[in-house]
Amino acid sequence: MLRRSFLASPAAVFAAPAPRPLIFDTDIGADVDDAIALAILAHSPEIRLAGVTTVFQNTRRRAQYASRMLEALRVTGVPCFAGCPFPLAARPSTPAYRGGEEKLRQLRLATEGPEEDLSAAPPISPQHAVDFILEATRAPNGPRHLLLVGPQTNLALALLKDPSLADRLDTVTLMGYDFRKFIDPYNVGNDLVAARHVLASGIPLRVLPVEIGIDNQMDAAEYERCLQSQCPHMKLLAAAMRRWVQLVRARPGNPIPDYLPRPYDSLAALTITHPHLFTWKRGTIRLEPGDAPFQTHHTFTESPAGPHQIVTALDREKVKALHMERLLSCESV
């Protein structure tokens, strides 16, 4: 039996004028798009951040970095929680384990920089992210929506601990999947077990696919404006942008010489606040075995009663203008 919310339009889900509480689940600290998304969320009056939860590898340091970003954004009262560092079915042979120390070193240098001292950041909560998700969603006026922009481990483990969580959530917005190549080695591939569990949960999912972020890479003028911005939070964020761009343009094996920040996660955030600016298709996402271990292969079958919605296009000019307005909130646009 389909839940009523499956049949609601994206606009109807967020039609209420009052800010809606939201949990932001993120692997912030590598690709700079997570930090950009946090800035967008902090500057969105349509939502109220109930908490930031971190996932994948060094989750404590990620939570500290999120706390430091919130401080730079001058946001108070939003707790940060460290979550699951490894996939649900992690083994010593999984990519999440291999080369862990080197990956963590690259993580720190890529976004924080060698000079960043996170010990001075506002303290993070000692509560585990999974326990926070369960506790917060049980509250009468607690969050009924999650934005996931990393592996789905925290949500999957929360569902395993308390299956009734699926009934408490109205929708979950994901950044992930790629319906052009049908392979997502990151947000889905880094925890296939978790992704399958979330798909099977019955929670209505709204997905911003990877290819939408690729197609809407920042242009040179937008990037330069970010670097030159005098907004207080942009000192930290612009430095992270520079480091990440340099890393991707010169990374061994897969350099992208013309790379500029790709707003994967921040566009996912805007689908929550402004769903009418995006074109949606409804149907069913399925995850199938890939050609190699931990490789995804997924499909989307369109159907009017399907539990999943995916973004297929957007109003490019309006979304880009809104993105810059929210990111550079202290400037007049």
Phi and psi in degrees as a GROMACS rama.xvg file:
@    title "Ramachandran Plot"
@    xaxis  label "Phi"
@    yaxis  label "Psi"
@TYPE xy
-79.3981  140.363  LEU-2
-73.6716  148.149  ARG-3
-58.0062  -36.3871  ARG-4
-66.6381  -16.992  SER-5
-60.7425  -31.16  PHE-6
-94.861  -1.55606  LEU-7
-76.9083  146.534  ALA-8
-75.2965  157.078  SER-9
-56.1206  -37.5562  PRO-10
-66.4458  -36.968  ALA-11
-66.4908  -31.8433  ALA-12
-61.9634  -33.4195  VAL-13
-120.214  37.4318  PHE-14
-80.268  -23.3183  ALA-15
-66.4535  137.995  ALA-16
-73.9172  -26.0957  PRO-17
-69.6112  142.973  ALA-18
-58.533  135.112  PRO-19
-99.4912  131.88  ARG-20
-67.0553  139.967  PRO-21
-139.647  138.953  LEU-22
-101.064  128.665  ILE-23
-103.665  112.158  PHE-24
-105.605  121.323  ASP-25
-146.856  151.269  THR-26
-104.301  45.3536  ASP-27
-53.7624  140.655  ILE-28
122.61  1.00575  GLY-29
-124.829  -100.898  ALA-30
-55.2224  133.886  ASP-31
-70.6747  -8.17199  VAL-32
-63.7468  -29.3786  ASP-33
-62.9555  -44.7046  ASP-34
-66.3601  -37.4846  ALA-35
-62.6289  -42.5863  ILE-36
-61.6722  -40.1157  ALA-37
-62.051  -40.1483  LEU-38
-63.972  -42.055  ALA-39
-61.1869  -46.0044  ILE-40
-63.6541  -40.641  LEU-41
-63.42  -26.0695  ALA-42
-104.835  19.9923  HIS-43
-109.79  107.336  SER-44
-68.2371  -13.8657  PRO-45
-72.5787  -19.5616  GLU-46
-128.652  161.359  ILE-47
-124.481  120.05  ARG-48
-68.6188  115.543  LEU-49
-86.1877  -22.1987  ALA-50
173.268  157.773  GLY-51
-116.463  125.391  VAL-52
-116.988  142.538  THR-53
-115.029  153.902  THR-54
-144.511  151.263  VAL-55
80.7147  116.467  PHE-56
61.8904  -131.403  GLN-57
-76.155  79.466  ASN-58
-70.6219  -28.65  THR-59
-65.4472  -45.8651  ARG-60
-65.7595  -37.0074  ARG-61
-60.6319  -42.529  ARG-62
-64.8617  -37.7419  ALA-63
-63.9599  -39.9827  GLN-64
-66.2665  -40.5949  TYR-65
-61.0273  -40.8604  ALA-66
-63.1516  -39.6679  SER-67
-65.4772  -38.7937  ARG-68
-65.3345  -42.6245  MET-69
-62.562  -37.5949  LEU-70
-62.2941  -44.1243  GLU-71
-64.5115  -31.5979  ALA-72
-79.5893  -4.86127  LEU-73
62.1316  38.5232  ARG-74
-103.546  127.798  VAL-75
-119.329  158.996  THR-76
81.1375  9.11141  GLY-77
-107.541  108.045  VAL-78
-75.8289  151.67  PRO-79
-119.276  137.925  CYS-80
-130.687  133.309  PHE-81
-81.8569  135.755  ALA-82
-116.065  -143.663  GLY-83
-76.8316  123.44  CYS-84
-82.8437  -21.518  PRO-85
-130.623  159.395  PHE-86
-62.0128  161.485  PRO-87
-59.5637  -37.6567  LEU-88
-108.685  35.2117  ALA-89
-65.3878  140.561  ALA-90
-134.356  164.451  ARG-91
-57.5025  -19.7218  PRO-92
-89.1424  -6.0348  SER-93
-74.0018  153.483  THR-94
-57.3765  -29.206  PRO-95
-64.7114  -26.6867  ALA-96
-90.516  -40.4376  TYR-97
-63.9686  131.541  ARG-98
64.853  27.5902  GLY-99
-58.4163  -46.1754  GLY-100
-64.507  -40.9868  GLU-101
-66.5892  -38.9117  GLU-102
-63.3541  -39.8704  LYS-103
-66.6736  -36.3995  LEU-104
-64.4834  -44.5928  ARG-105
-63.2692  -38.248  GLN-106
-57.0767  -48.0855  LEU-107
-66.2278  -44.6649  ARG-108
-70.4626  -32.8838  LEU-109
-67.4828  -40.5677  ALA-110
-115.653  -46.099  THR-111
-76.8294  -35.4609  GLU-112
85.4001  155.038  GLY-113
-66.216  -19.3605  PRO-114
-91.4917  -9.20155  GLU-115
-73.6465  122.755  GLU-116
-107.366  102.098  ASP-117
-80.3155  -8.17847  LEU-118
-65.3114  -20.175  SER-119
-88.1478  -3.73878  ALA-120
-70.4232  154.509  ALA-121
-53.8509  141.637  PRO-122
-64.3746  147.217  PRO-123
-90.1663  164.059  ILE-124
-72.8031  143.446  SER-125
-75.9717  -13.1635  PRO-126
-71.2186  142.444  GLN-127
-70.4648  145.421  HIS-128
-56.8789  -41.1271  ALA-129
-61.8911  -43.9877  VAL-130
-65.6992  -36.1273  ASP-131
-63.5187  -45.8273  PHE-132
-56.2333  -45.7143  ILE-133
-66.4804  -45.5542  LEU-134
-65.096  -46.1966  GLU-135
-63.9048  -41.2034  ALA-136
-75.4689  -15.0658  THR-137
-80.4941  -19.6622  ARG-138
-66.1036  143.738  ALA-139
-54.6042  -39.3925  PRO-140
-111.138  27.0646  ASN-141
-77.8838  174.782  GLY-142
-64.5442  140.62  PRO-143
-118.926  12.0164  ARG-144
-143.274  139.187  HIS-145
-120.958  143.312  LEU-146
-110.614  115.576  LEU-147
-109.426  121.645  LEU-148
-125.555  20.1844  VAL-149
-138.637  -165.891  GLY-150
-55.4813  150.735  PRO-151
-91.6951  25.0489  GLN-152
-62.8742  -45.596  THR-153
-60.8175  -46.3465  ASN-154
-65.6294  -42.3866  LEU-155
-61.844  -44.1231  ALA-156
-66.6321  -37.4306  LEU-157
-61.2547  -40.5159  ALA-158
-66.7755  -35.6945  LEU-159
-67.7012  -37.7297  LEU-160
-72.8405  -34.3597  LYS-161
-146.811  90.8743  ASP-162
-59.5423  -22.7142  PRO-163
-68.4366  -11.2136  SER-164
-55.3385  -35.7801  LEU-165
-58.7892  -33.3528  ALA-166
-79.4312  -22.6142  ASP-167
-81.4952  -21.8283  ARG-168
-91.0716  131.808  LEU-169
-73.5735  -49.4948  ASP-170
-155.058  162.382  THR-171
-128.689  130.726  VAL-172
-99.3775  131.626  THR-173
-119.182  144.648  LEU-174
-106.146  119.245  MET-175
160.712  -179.726  GLY-176
68.7086  155.139  TYR-177
-141.979  107.186  ASP-178
-94.2963  15.9305  PHE-179
-102.141  -44.6471  ARG-180
-102.585  -17.2384  LYS-181
64.8547  22.2645  PHE-182
-136.545  127.723  ILE-183
-129.91  97.7226  ASP-184
-78.2585  -1.42699  PRO-185
-107.839  -88.5016  TYR-186
-62.2436  -31.3763  ASN-187
-94.3844  -49.9543  VAL-188
-65.933  -25.8462  GLY-189
-73.7536  -11.0066  ASN-190
-157.69  80.829  ASP-191
-64.2751  -37.2897  LEU-192
-61.3813  -44.655  VAL-193
-63.8111  -44.436  ALA-194
-60.3999  -41.9355  ALA-195
-64.9576  -38.0893  ARG-196
-66.6692  -40.4005  HIS-197
-66.3174  -41.1529  VAL-198
-60.228  -36.6711  LEU-199
-83.5061  -5.00645  ALA-200
-74.5678  -20.0606  SER-201
86.3125  -1.16633  GLY-202
-70.643  131.394  ILE-203
-61.9332  126.212  PRO-204
-110.66  142.502  LEU-205
-125.556  122.208  ARG-206
-120.562  129.102  VAL-207
-98.7684  104.809  LEU-208
-71.0757  159.347  PRO-209
-57.3011  -40.8159  VAL-210
-64.4137  -25.6079  GLU-211
-67.9114  -40.1195  ILE-212
-65.0516  -40.2366  GLY-213
-62.5695  -44.1362  ILE-214
-69.5976  -16.6891  ASP-215
-117.487  34.0898  ASN-216
-52.7128  143.219  GLN-217
-55.1503  143.49  MET-218
-89.8292  173.17  ASP-219
-61.937  -37.3038  ALA-220
-67.5377  -40.9046  ALA-221
-64.9663  -44.1462  GLU-222
-62.3106  -45.8932  TYR-223
-63.8424  -37.5718  GLU-224
-63.055  -39.2316  ARG-225
-62.6581  -43.4977  CYS-226
-65.9494  -32.1111  LEU-227
-92.6979  -4.55104  GLN-228
-62.0556  143.261  SER-229
-99.4455  7.09955  GLN-230
-58.7871  137.067  CYS-231
-55.3345  -39.6753  PRO-232
-74.4682  -16.4755  HIS-233
-76.6864  -14.93  MET-234
-61.0413  -46.3647  LYS-235
-72.1595  -43.6638  LEU-236
-72.2915  -39.9044  LEU-237
-64.9596  -36.7746  ALA-238
-64.3347  -40.2011  ALA-239
-64.9306  -38.8846  ALA-240
-60.6944  -47.7718  MET-241
-58.2857  -47.7801  ARG-242
-63.0944  -41.8162  ARG-243
-68.8768  -41.0058  TRP-244
-61.3065  -45.1777  VAL-245
-60.8896  -40.6933  GLN-246
-63.629  -48.1337  LEU-247
-69.2756  -37.7411  VAL-248
-65.921  -24.8912  ARG-249
-121.077  8.56926  ALA-250
-67.2051  141.517  ARG-251
-64.7376  140.54  PRO-252
87.4458  -37.2294  GLY-253
-146.472  59.9374  ASN-254
-72.8799  147.538  PRO-255
-124.386  92.3544  ILE-256
-59.2741  -31.26  PRO-257
-100.317  19.4694  ASP-258
-66.3898  137.496  TYR-259
-135.061  165.146  LEU-260
-52.4484  135.373  PRO-261
-107.147  123.927  ARG-262
-85.7827  50.3816  PRO-263
-52.1301  -60.348  TYR-264
-73.9619  -35.2474  ASP-265
-71.7421  -31.0977  SER-266
-67.4245  -37.3281  LEU-267
-59.7305  -39.4074  ALA-268
-62.6829  -40.4509  ALA-269
-70.927  -22.7118  LEU-270
-65.8838  -23.0171  THR-271
-78.5164  -44.6543  ILE-272
-83.7252  -29.2056  THR-273
-137.065  61.8511  HIS-274
-61.8652  -24.8185  PRO-275
-69.7179  -13.3965  HIS-276
-85.9081  0.272708  LEU-277
-120.042  147.83  PHE-278
-94.8657  131.844  THR-279
-119.706  149.418  TRP-280
-125.278  141.764  LYS-281
-106.379  143.026  ARG-282
175.551  -145.633  GLY-283
-133.696  127.634  THR-284
-91.5  135.93  ILE-285
-127.89  138.056  ARG-286
-103.467  127.475  LEU-287
-120.858  160.738  GLU-288
-58.9255  138.383  PRO-289
-88.4707  -174.934  GLY-290
-77.4509  -15.3751  ASP-291
-142.895  158.574  ALA-292
-54.9052  139.084  PRO-293
68.6521  10.4497  PHE-294
-97.6506  135.531  GLN-295
-87.6811  152.759  THR-296
-144.106  117.182  HIS-297
-130.273  156.628  HIS-298
-132.664  160.733  THR-299
-131.206  123.147  PHE-300
-110.592  118.41  THR-301
-73.18  134.219  GLU-302
-160.682  142.337  SER-303
-66.5776  -22.0375  PRO-304
-107.93  13.6516  ALA-305
-66.8743  154.973  GLY-306
-83.0618  -4.96822  PRO-307
-122.613  146.353  HIS-308
-124.502  137.801  GLN-309
-125.18  148.079  ILE-310
-81.5789  130.653  VAL-311
-113.235  -16.7246  THR-312
-165.996  172.902  ALA-313
-151.668  162.93  LEU-314
-79.4761  92.9443  ASP-315
-56.2848  -49.3584  ARG-316
-66.5525  -42.6185  GLU-317
-68.4532  -40.0189  LYS-318
-68.0415  -43.0885  VAL-319
-63.0116  -40.9333  LYS-320
-65.3007  -42.8948  ALA-321
-65.0591  -40.5805  LEU-322
-59.2055  -46.8745  HIS-323
-70.2022  -36.4667  MET-324
-60.8948  -44.3451  GLU-325
-76.3163  -36.839  ARG-326
-66.2626  -43.301  LEU-327
-106.037  62.3201  LEU-328
-66.0451  -22.3075  SER-329
-85.48  -5.11399  CYS-330
-99.2339  155.368  GLU-331
-87.5767  129.665  SER-332
